Amino acid sequence: MDNKVIGIICLALALIAFIVAYDRYKVNAGNVELMNKLNQGMSHFGVDTKLKPAVPTITKVLVVVGVLLTAGGGYLIYQSKH
Protein backbone atom coordinates (compact mmCIF):
# COMPACT_ATOMS: atom_id res chain seq x y z
CA MET A 1 0.00 0.00 0.00
CA ASP A 2 1.37 3.38 -0.87
CA ASN A 3 1.17 6.59 1.14
CA LYS A 4 -1.78 7.95 -0.82
CA VAL A 5 -4.02 4.99 0.04
CA ILE A 6 -3.01 5.10 3.70
CA GLY A 7 -3.65 8.86 3.73
CA ILE A 8 -7.13 8.40 2.30
CA ILE A 9 -7.85 5.71 4.90
CA CYS A 10 -6.68 8.11 7.64
CA LEU A 11 -8.98 10.85 6.34
CA ALA A 12 -11.92 8.43 6.20
CA LEU A 13 -11.25 7.33 9.78
CA ALA A 14 -11.01 10.98 10.84
CA LEU A 15 -14.41 11.68 9.29
CA ILE A 16 -15.89 8.72 11.17
CA ALA A 17 -14.31 9.94 14.43
CA PHE A 18 -15.81 13.41 13.96
CA ILE A 19 -19.27 11.98 13.17
CA VAL A 20 -19.21 9.73 16.24
CA ALA A 21 -17.99 12.60 18.43
CA TYR A 22 -20.86 14.80 17.22
CA ASP A 23 -23.34 11.99 17.85
CA ARG A 24 -22.05 11.39 21.39
CA TYR A 25 -22.36 15.09 22.16
CA LYS A 26 -25.93 15.23 20.81
CA VAL A 27 -26.91 12.17 22.87
CA ASN A 28 -25.48 13.78 25.99
CA ALA A 29 -27.28 17.06 25.30
CA GLY A 30 -30.54 15.15 24.77
CA ASN A 31 -30.11 13.33 28.07
CA VAL A 32 -29.48 16.61 29.90
CA GLU A 33 -32.57 18.15 28.31
CA LEU A 34 -34.64 15.16 29.40
CA MET A 35 -33.33 15.45 32.97
CA ASN A 36 -34.17 19.17 33.00
CA LYS A 37 -37.73 18.39 31.91
CA LEU A 38 -37.98 15.78 34.66
CA ASN A 39 -36.68 18.27 37.22
CA GLN A 40 -39.28 20.85 36.14
CA GLY A 41 -41.97 18.34 37.01
CA MET A 42 -40.45 17.88 40.48
CA SER A 43 -40.02 21.59 41.23
CA HIS A 44 -43.06 21.57 43.49
CA PHE A 45 -41.17 19.10 45.74
CA GLY A 46 -38.39 21.62 46.30
CA VAL A 47 -36.04 20.21 43.68
CA ASP A 48 -35.02 23.02 41.36
CA THR A 49 -31.76 22.28 39.59
CA LYS A 50 -30.92 23.18 36.02
CA LEU A 51 -28.27 21.03 34.36
CA LYS A 52 -26.06 22.23 31.52
CA PRO A 53 -24.71 19.86 28.88
CA ALA A 54 -20.98 19.26 29.15
CA VAL A 55 -18.67 17.78 26.56
CA PRO A 56 -18.23 14.07 27.32
CA THR A 57 -14.67 12.76 27.59
CA ILE A 58 -15.17 10.40 24.66
CA THR A 59 -16.12 13.37 22.49
CA LYS A 60 -12.90 15.16 23.42
CA VAL A 61 -10.84 12.04 22.72
CA LEU A 62 -12.52 11.46 19.36
CA VAL A 63 -11.93 15.07 18.30
CA VAL A 64 -8.22 14.78 19.17
CA VAL A 65 -7.99 11.47 17.30
CA GLY A 66 -9.81 13.02 14.34
CA VAL A 67 -7.43 15.98 14.23
CA LEU A 68 -4.40 13.69 14.40
CA LEU A 69 -5.76 11.41 11.68
CA THR A 70 -6.56 14.42 9.49
CA ALA A 71 -3.06 15.82 9.92
CA GLY A 72 -1.46 12.42 9.30
CA GLY A 73 -3.64 11.66 6.32
CA GLY A 74 -3.04 15.06 4.78
CA TYR A 75 0.69 14.69 5.25
CA LEU A 76 0.73 11.23 3.68
CA ILE A 77 -1.25 12.43 0.68
CA TYR A 78 1.07 15.42 0.35
CA GLN A 79 4.12 13.13 0.49
CA SER A 80 2.71 10.82 -2.14
CA LYS A 81 2.58 13.69 -4.66
CA HIS A 82 6.26 14.63 -4.18
MODELLER restraints for C-alpha pairs under 7 A, 6 or more apart:
rsr = mdl.restraints
at = mdl.atoms
rsr.add(forms.Gaussian(group=physical.xy_distance, feature=features.Distance(at['CA:3:A'], at['CA:76:A']), mean=5.31, stdev=0.5))
rsr.add(forms.Gaussian(group=physical.xy_distance, feature=features.Distance(at['CA:3:A'], at['CA:77:A']), mean=6.34, stdev=0.5))
rsr.add(forms.Gaussian(group=physical.xy_distance, feature=features.Distance(at['CA:3:A'], at['CA:80:A']), mean=5.57, stdev=0.5))
rsr.add(forms.Gaussian(group=physical.xy_distance, feature=features.Distance(at['CA:4:A'], at['CA:76:A']), mean=6.11, stdev=0.5))
rsr.add(forms.Gaussian(group=physical.xy_distance, feature=features.Distance(at['CA:4:A'], at['CA:77:A']), mean=4.75, stdev=0.5))
rsr.add(forms.Gaussian(group=physical.xy_distance, feature=features.Distance(at['CA:4:A'], at['CA:80:A']), mean=5.48, stdev=0.5))
rsr.add(forms.Gaussian(group=physical.xy_distance, feature=features.Distance(at['CA:7:A'], at['CA:72:A']), mean=6.96, stdev=0.5))
rsr.add(forms.Gaussian(group=physical.xy_distance, feature=features.Distance(at['CA:7:A'], at['CA:73:A']), mean=3.81, stdev=0.5))
rsr.add(forms.Gaussian(group=physical.xy_distance, feature=features.Distance(at['CA:7:A'], at['CA:74:A']), mean=6.31, stdev=0.5))
rsr.add(forms.Gaussian(group=physical.xy_distance, feature=features.Distance(at['CA:7:A'], at['CA:76:A']), mean=4.98, stdev=0.5))
rsr.add(forms.Gaussian(group=physical.xy_distance, feature=features.Distance(at['CA:7:A'], at['CA:77:A']), mean=5.27, stdev=0.5))
rsr.add(forms.Gaussian(group=physical.xy_distance, feature=features.Distance(at['CA:8:A'], at['CA:73:A']), mean=6.24, stdev=0.5))
rsr.add(forms.Gaussian(group=physical.xy_distance, feature=features.Distance(at['CA:10:A'], at['CA:69:A']), mean=5.30, stdev=0.5))
rsr.add(forms.Gaussian(group=physical.xy_distance, feature=features.Distance(at['CA:10:A'], at['CA:70:A']), mean=6.58, stdev=0.5))
rsr.add(forms.Gaussian(group=physical.xy_distance, feature=features.Distance(at['CA:10:A'], at['CA:72:A']), mean=6.98, stdev=0.5))
rsr.add(forms.Gaussian(group=physical.xy_distance, feature=features.Distance(at['CA:10:A'], at['CA:73:A']), mean=4.86, stdev=0.5))
rsr.add(forms.Gaussian(group=physical.xy_distance, feature=features.Distance(at['CA:11:A'], at['CA:69:A']), mean=6.26, stdev=0.5))
rsr.add(forms.Gaussian(group=physical.xy_distance, feature=features.Distance(at['CA:11:A'], at['CA:70:A']), mean=5.34, stdev=0.5))
rsr.add(forms.Gaussian(group=physical.xy_distance, feature=features.Distance(at['CA:11:A'], at['CA:73:A']), mean=5.39, stdev=0.5))
rsr.add(forms.Gaussian(group=physical.xy_distance, feature=features.Distance(at['CA:14:A'], at['CA:66:A']), mean=4.22, stdev=0.5))
rsr.add(forms.Gaussian(group=physical.xy_distance, feature=features.Distance(at['CA:14:A'], at['CA:69:A']), mean=5.33, stdev=0.5))
rsr.add(forms.Gaussian(group=physical.xy_distance, feature=features.Distance(at['CA:14:A'], at['CA:70:A']), mean=5.78, stdev=0.5))
rsr.add(forms.Gaussian(group=physical.xy_distance, feature=features.Distance(at['CA:15:A'], at['CA:66:A']), mean=6.96, stdev=0.5))
rsr.add(forms.Gaussian(group=physical.xy_distance, feature=features.Distance(at['CA:17:A'], at['CA:62:A']), mean=5.46, stdev=0.5))
rsr.add(forms.Gaussian(group=physical.xy_distance, feature=features.Distance(at['CA:17:A'], at['CA:63:A']), mean=6.85, stdev=0.5))
rsr.add(forms.Gaussian(group=physical.xy_distance, feature=features.Distance(at['CA:17:A'], at['CA:66:A']), mean=5.46, stdev=0.5))
rsr.add(forms.Gaussian(group=physical.xy_distance, feature=features.Distance(at['CA:18:A'], at['CA:62:A']), mean=6.62, stdev=0.5))
rsr.add(forms.Gaussian(group=physical.xy_distance, feature=features.Distance(at['CA:18:A'], at['CA:63:A']), mean=6.06, stdev=0.5))
rsr.add(forms.Gaussian(group=physical.xy_distance, feature=features.Distance(at['CA:18:A'], at['CA:66:A']), mean=6.03, stdev=0.5))
rsr.add(forms.Gaussian(group=physical.xy_distance, feature=features.Distance(at['CA:21:A'], at['CA:59:A']), mean=4.53, stdev=0.5))
rsr.add(forms.Gaussian(group=physical.xy_distance, feature=features.Distance(at['CA:21:A'], at['CA:62:A']), mean=5.66, stdev=0.5))
rsr.add(forms.Gaussian(group=physical.xy_distance, feature=features.Distance(at['CA:21:A'], at['CA:63:A']), mean=6.54, stdev=0.5))
rsr.add(forms.Gaussian(group=physical.xy_distance, feature=features.Distance(at['CA:24:A'], at['CA:59:A']), mean=6.35, stdev=0.5))
rsr.add(forms.Gaussian(group=physical.xy_distance, feature=features.Distance(at['CA:25:A'], at['CA:55:A']), mean=6.34, stdev=0.5))
rsr.add(forms.Gaussian(group=physical.xy_distance, feature=features.Distance(at['CA:25:A'], at['CA:56:A']), mean=6.69, stdev=0.5))
rsr.add(forms.Gaussian(group=physical.xy_distance, feature=features.Distance(at['CA:25:A'], at['CA:59:A']), mean=6.48, stdev=0.5))
rsr.add(forms.Gaussian(group=physical.xy_distance, feature=features.Distance(at['CA:28:A'], at['CA:53:A']), mean=6.78, stdev=0.5))
rsr.add(forms.Gaussian(group=physical.xy_distance, feature=features.Distance(at['CA:29:A'], at['CA:53:A']), mean=5.22, stdev=0.5))
rsr.add(forms.Gaussian(group=physical.xy_distance, feature=features.Distance(at['CA:32:A'], at['CA:51:A']), mean=6.39, stdev=0.5))
rsr.add(forms.Gaussian(group=physical.xy_distance, feature=features.Distance(at['CA:32:A'], at['CA:52:A']), mean=6.77, stdev=0.5))
rsr.add(forms.Gaussian(group=physical.xy_distance, feature=features.Distance(at['CA:32:A'], at['CA:53:A']), mean=5.86, stdev=0.5))
rsr.add(forms.Gaussian(group=physical.xy_distance, feature=features.Distance(at['CA:36:A'], at['CA:50:A']), mean=5.98, stdev=0.5))
rsr.add(forms.Gaussian(group=physical.xy_distance, feature=features.Distance(at['CA:36:A'], at['CA:51:A']), mean=6.34, stdev=0.5))
rsr.add(forms.Gaussian(group=physical.xy_distance, feature=features.Distance(at['CA:39:A'], at['CA:47:A']), mean=6.77, stdev=0.5))
rsr.add(forms.Gaussian(group=physical.xy_distance, feature=features.Distance(at['CA:39:A'], at['CA:48:A']), mean=6.51, stdev=0.5))
rsr.add(forms.Gaussian(group=physical.xy_distance, feature=features.Distance(at['CA:39:A'], at['CA:49:A']), mean=6.78, stdev=0.5))
